[in-house]
């Protein structure tokens, strides 16, 4: 069995096609020369879902004369591991995925503003800007508080604030308490290149946490700050993050971003059971497939078929990703 057929067999055995259509944005709506980003978290090895994201990220960038920024999202200090960062950088090189900024070698050279754990000063400065709006408050609510609310009321928390009404309590920020930003009422409007015009209320899940009780900057806060400082104007990510968009747009407004980015939320790769791929579950890694002899082009061909970007598993090299988004 050749490498392409072997990768296809892996796909048939483990995964289900995630879409039957609607996977490819209309080329006429793609922005010109956008700045986008590929932003893995070093909490496990890359899997086929990351390859789908790479197809969209590099493909759209190359089809539109755009640029791809590589960012290491290691804001979660408890789950991120240096060995996983080392592995993902190696695997990007093996896959032929070359970012426009910065070079992969920059991450091996030492601290860089494209690694979240090196960017505490940027996040602290952004927090101070938020404090200046009077919308930041300390919150004693934990995940258990939200779960208890759902159990007691029979529905998840929705609405402005938090279940404990912490904004009105004036709790002290002792460094070991969650900090939230009051996002306020009203809807956010944005455009998704696959889903079309969207509108939703950022307060749907409550006020956004910007720092957790472990002292970690949160995902929502970091990506908003990073996209602003890195000049990202096209956010390409999985469809599971579609609902996170309105609160991130509101947070960006509060931080002073005048023009919101354009979004593209692409389909997810799922197991045959329907569960999306996850590093936490130890799902089949790209590294193990490469180590077993699968060619990068064959793996990208499989990812392209699973995502609905092509009808079959024909191999596709990284240099040809743009062709997926020009016809």
C-alpha positions as CSV (number, residue, x, y, z in Angstrom):
1,X,0.0,0.0,0.0
2,X,1.5,3.4,-1.0
3,X,1.7,6.3,1.4
4,X,-1.4,8.1,0.0
5,X,-3.5,4.9,0.2
6,X,-2.2,4.2,3.7
7,X,-3.3,7.7,4.9
8,X,-6.7,7.2,3.2
9,X,-7.1,3.9,5.0
10,X,-6.4,5.6,8.3
11,X,-9.1,8.2,7.5
12,X,-11.6,5.6,6.6
13,X,-11.0,3.6,9.8
14,X,-10.9,6.4,12.3
15,X,-12.7,9.5,11.0
16,X,-15.9,10.7,9.5
17,X,-16.2,13.4,6.8
18,X,-17.1,16.6,8.7
19,X,-19.1,18.3,5.9
20,X,-20.8,17.5,2.6
21,X,-20.6,21.1,1.4
22,X,-20.1,24.7,2.5
23,X,-16.5,24.1,3.4
24,X,-15.0,26.5,0.8
25,X,-15.5,30.3,1.1
26,X,-16.5,32.2,-2.0
27,X,-13.2,33.5,-3.5
28,X,-15.0,36.8,-4.1
29,X,-15.4,37.5,-0.4
30,X,-11.9,36.7,0.7
31,X,-10.0,39.8,2.0
32,X,-7.0,41.1,0.0
33,X,-3.5,40.5,1.6
34,X,-4.8,39.6,5.1
35,X,-2.6,38.8,8.1
36,X,-3.7,35.6,9.7
37,X,-2.2,33.2,12.2
38,X,-1.5,29.6,13.0
39,X,-1.6,29.3,16.8
40,X,-1.2,25.8,18.3
41,X,-1.0,25.2,22.1
42,X,1.8,23.1,23.3
43,X,-0.4,20.8,25.4
44,X,0.0,17.8,23.2
45,X,1.0,16.7,19.8
46,X,-0.6,18.1,16.6
47,X,-3.5,16.0,15.1
48,X,-5.4,16.0,11.8
49,X,-7.6,18.8,13.0
50,X,-4.5,21.0,13.1
51,X,-3.8,20.0,9.5
52,X,-7.3,21.1,8.5
53,X,-6.6,24.5,10.2
54,X,-3.2,24.7,8.3
55,X,-4.9,24.0,5.0
56,X,-7.3,26.9,5.6
57,X,-4.7,29.3,7.1
58,X,-1.9,28.9,4.6
59,X,-4.3,28.2,1.7
60,X,-6.3,31.4,2.2
61,X,-3.2,33.4,2.8
62,X,-1.5,32.2,-0.3
63,X,-4.6,32.6,-2.4
64,X,-4.9,36.3,-1.4
65,X,-1.3,37.4,-1.1
66,X,-1.6,37.4,2.7
67,X,0.8,36.5,5.5
68,X,0.8,33.7,8.2
69,X,2.0,34.5,11.7
70,X,3.1,31.6,13.9
71,X,2.1,32.0,17.5
72,X,2.6,29.6,20.4
73,X,-0.4,29.8,22.7
74,X,1.0,28.5,26.0
75,X,-1.0,30.8,28.3
76,X,-2.1,27.8,30.3
77,X,1.1,27.2,32.4
78,X,-0.3,24.1,34.1
79,X,-0.9,22.2,30.8
80,X,1.7,23.5,28.5
81,X,5.0,21.6,28.2
82,X,8.3,22.6,26.6
83,X,8.7,19.1,25.0
84,X,5.4,19.6,23.2
85,X,6.5,23.0,21.8
86,X,9.7,21.3,20.6
87,X,7.7,18.6,19.0
88,X,5.3,20.9,17.2
89,X,8.1,23.0,15.8
90,X,9.8,19.9,14.5
91,X,6.5,18.7,13.0
92,X,5.8,22.0,11.3
93,X,9.2,21.7,9.6
94,X,8.6,18.1,8.6
95,X,5.2,19.1,7.1
96,X,6.7,22.0,5.1
97,X,4.6,24.6,6.9
98,X,6.7,27.8,6.8
99,X,5.3,30.9,8.6
100,X,5.9,34.3,7.2
101,X,6.6,35.7,10.7
102,X,8.6,34.9,12.7
103,X,10.9,32.1,11.5
104,X,10.6,28.9,13.4
105,X,14.2,29.3,14.6
106,X,13.0,32.4,16.6
107,X,11.2,30.1,19.1
108,X,14.4,28.1,19.6
109,X,16.5,31.2,20.1
110,X,14.8,32.3,23.3
111,X,11.9,34.7,24.4
112,X,9.8,36.0,21.6
113,X,6.6,38.2,21.5
114,X,5.0,35.4,19.5
115,X,5.0,33.0,22.5
116,X,2.3,33.9,25.0
117,X,4.4,32.9,28.1
118,X,6.9,35.6,27.1
119,X,4.2,38.2,26.7
120,X,3.1,38.9,30.3
121,X,4.1,42.6,30.0
122,X,1.7,43.1,27.0
123,X,-1.1,41.4,28.9
124,X,-0.5,43.4,32.0
125,X,-0.5,46.6,30.0
126,X,-3.8,45.6,28.3
127,X,-5.3,44.8,31.8
128,X,-4.4,48.3,33.0
129,X,-6.2,49.7,29.9
130,X,-9.2,47.7,30.8
131,X,-9.0,48.8,34.5
132,X,-9.1,52.4,33.3
133,X,-12.6,51.7,31.9
134,X,-13.8,50.7,35.4
135,X,-15.1,47.4,34.0
136,X,-12.6,45.0,35.6
137,X,-13.6,43.3,38.8
138,X,-12.5,40.4,41.0
139,X,-14.8,37.3,41.0
140,X,-14.9,34.5,43.5
141,X,-17.0,32.3,41.3
142,X,-15.4,29.0,40.2
143,X,-16.4,26.4,37.6
144,X,-18.2,24.7,40.5
145,X,-20.2,27.9,41.1
146,X,-21.4,27.8,37.5
147,X,-22.1,24.1,37.7
148,X,-24.1,24.5,40.9
149,X,-26.1,27.3,39.3
150,X,-27.0,25.0,36.4
151,X,-27.9,22.1,38.7
152,X,-30.1,24.3,40.8
153,X,-31.8,26.2,38.0
154,X,-31.9,23.5,35.3
155,X,-30.1,25.8,32.8
156,X,-26.6,27.2,32.3
157,X,-25.8,30.7,33.4
158,X,-26.6,33.3,30.8
159,X,-26.6,37.0,31.1
160,X,-24.5,39.9,32.3
161,X,-22.2,39.3,35.3
162,X,-21.6,36.1,37.1
163,X,-23.7,33.8,39.3
164,X,-22.3,35.2,42.5
165,X,-22.9,38.9,41.6
166,X,-19.3,39.6,42.3
167,X,-19.0,42.9,40.5
168,X,-21.2,44.5,43.3
169,X,-19.1,43.0,46.1
170,X,-15.9,45.0,45.5
171,X,-13.6,42.0,46.2
172,X,-9.9,42.6,46.5
173,X,-7.5,41.4,43.7
174,X,-5.0,39.4,45.7
175,X,-3.5,37.7,42.7
176,X,-5.3,34.4,43.5
177,X,-8.8,35.4,42.3
178,X,-10.4,35.5,38.9
179,X,-10.5,38.9,37.2
180,X,-13.5,39.5,34.8
181,X,-14.4,42.3,32.4
182,X,-18.0,43.5,32.4
183,X,-18.9,43.1,28.7
184,X,-22.3,44.9,28.9
185,X,-25.5,44.4,26.9
186,X,-26.3,44.5,23.2
187,X,-25.3,42.4,20.2
188,X,-22.1,42.3,18.2
189,X,-22.2,42.1,14.4
190,X,-19.5,40.4,12.4
191,X,-19.0,38.5,9.2
192,X,-17.9,34.9,8.9
193,X,-16.6,33.9,5.5
194,X,-18.5,30.5,5.7
195,X,-21.5,31.2,7.9
196,X,-22.1,34.7,6.6
197,X,-23.3,37.8,8.6
198,X,-23.6,37.0,12.3
199,X,-25.1,38.7,15.3
200,X,-25.0,37.6,19.0
201,X,-24.8,38.9,22.5
202,X,-21.4,38.7,24.2
203,X,-23.1,38.5,27.6
204,X,-24.6,35.2,26.6
205,X,-22.2,33.3,28.9
206,X,-21.5,36.0,31.4
207,X,-18.7,38.5,31.8
208,X,-15.4,37.2,30.3
209,X,-12.6,36.1,32.6
210,X,-9.2,37.8,31.7
211,X,-7.1,36.1,34.4
212,X,-7.9,33.0,36.3
213,X,-7.4,32.1,39.9
214,X,-4.2,30.3,39.1
215,X,-2.7,33.5,37.7
216,X,-3.0,32.4,34.1
217,X,-4.1,34.9,31.4
218,X,-7.2,33.4,29.8
219,X,-7.5,32.3,26.2
220,X,-10.1,34.9,25.3
221,X,-8.0,37.7,26.7
222,X,-4.7,36.6,25.2
223,X,-5.9,36.0,21.7
224,X,-7.7,39.4,21.6
225,X,-4.5,41.2,22.8
226,X,-2.2,39.2,20.5
227,X,-4.4,39.7,17.4
228,X,-4.3,43.4,18.0
229,X,-0.6,43.7,18.6
230,X,0.3,41.3,15.8
231,X,-1.9,43.1,13.3
232,X,-4.1,40.0,12.6
233,X,-7.1,41.0,10.6
234,X,-8.3,37.5,9.5
235,X,-9.0,34.9,12.2
236,X,-9.2,31.4,10.9
237,X,-10.1,28.7,13.4
238,X,-12.5,25.8,14.1
239,X,-16.2,26.0,14.1
240,X,-16.3,25.1,17.8
241,X,-15.1,28.6,18.6
242,X,-17.8,30.4,16.7
243,X,-19.8,31.1,19.8
244,X,-16.7,32.7,21.4
245,X,-16.6,35.4,18.8
246,X,-19.0,38.0,20.1
247,X,-17.4,38.3,23.6
248,X,-13.9,38.6,22.0
249,X,-15.2,41.3,19.6
250,X,-16.6,43.2,22.6
251,X,-13.3,42.8,24.5
252,X,-11.4,44.1,21.6
253,X,-13.6,47.2,21.5
254,X,-13.0,47.8,25.2
255,X,-9.3,47.6,24.5
256,X,-9.6,50.2,21.7
257,X,-9.7,48.1,18.5
258,X,-11.5,50.2,15.9
259,X,-11.8,47.7,13.1
260,X,-12.7,44.1,13.9
261,X,-11.0,41.2,12.1
262,X,-12.8,39.1,9.6
263,X,-13.5,35.5,10.7
264,X,-13.5,32.1,9.0
265,X,-14.7,29.2,11.3
266,X,-14.0,26.0,9.4
267,X,-15.4,22.5,9.9
268,X,-13.9,20.2,12.5
269,X,-12.4,16.7,12.0
270,X,-14.3,14.2,14.1
271,X,-13.9,10.6,15.0
272,X,-16.3,8.0,13.6
273,X,-18.2,8.3,16.9
274,X,-18.8,12.0,16.2
275,X,-16.4,13.4,18.9
276,X,-14.1,16.1,17.7
277,X,-10.4,15.4,17.8
278,X,-8.6,16.4,21.0
279,X,-5.1,16.4,22.3
280,X,-6.5,15.7,25.8
281,X,-7.8,12.4,24.6
282,X,-4.5,11.4,23.0
283,X,-6.1,11.1,19.6
284,X,-3.9,10.0,16.7
285,X,-1.1,12.5,16.3
286,X,0.5,13.8,13.1
287,X,3.9,12.9,14.6
288,X,3.0,9.2,14.9
289,X,1.7,9.2,11.3
290,X,4.8,10.8,10.0
291,X,7.0,8.5,12.1
292,X,5.1,5.5,10.5
293,X,6.1,6.7,7.1
294,X,3.1,8.7,5.9
295,X,4.1,11.5,3.5
296,X,3.0,15.1,4.5
297,X,1.2,15.5,1.1
298,X,-0.8,12.4,1.8
299,X,-1.8,13.6,5.2
300,X,-2.8,17.0,3.8
301,X,-4.8,15.1,1.2
302,X,-6.7,13.2,3.8
303,X,-7.3,16.4,5.8
304,X,-8.6,18.1,2.7
305,X,-11.1,15.4,2.0
306,X,-12.2,15.2,5.6
307,X,-12.8,18.9,5.7
308,X,-14.7,18.9,2.4
309,X,-12.1,20.9,0.5
310,X,-11.6,18.2,-2.1
311,X,-13.6,15.1,-3.1
312,X,-10.9,12.5,-2.5
313,X,-7.6,12.0,-0.7
314,X,-5.3,13.1,-3.6
315,X,-2.0,14.3,-2.0
316,X,-1.4,18.0,-1.8
317,X,1.8,19.8,-1.0
318,X,2.0,22.8,1.3
319,X,3.1,25.0,-1.7
320,X,-0.2,24.2,-3.5
321,X,-2.7,25.0,-0.7
322,X,-3.7,28.3,-2.3
323,X,-5.2,26.4,-5.2
324,X,-7.9,25.0,-2.9
325,X,-9.3,28.6,-2.5
326,X,-9.0,30.1,-6.0
327,X,-11.6,28.2,-8.0
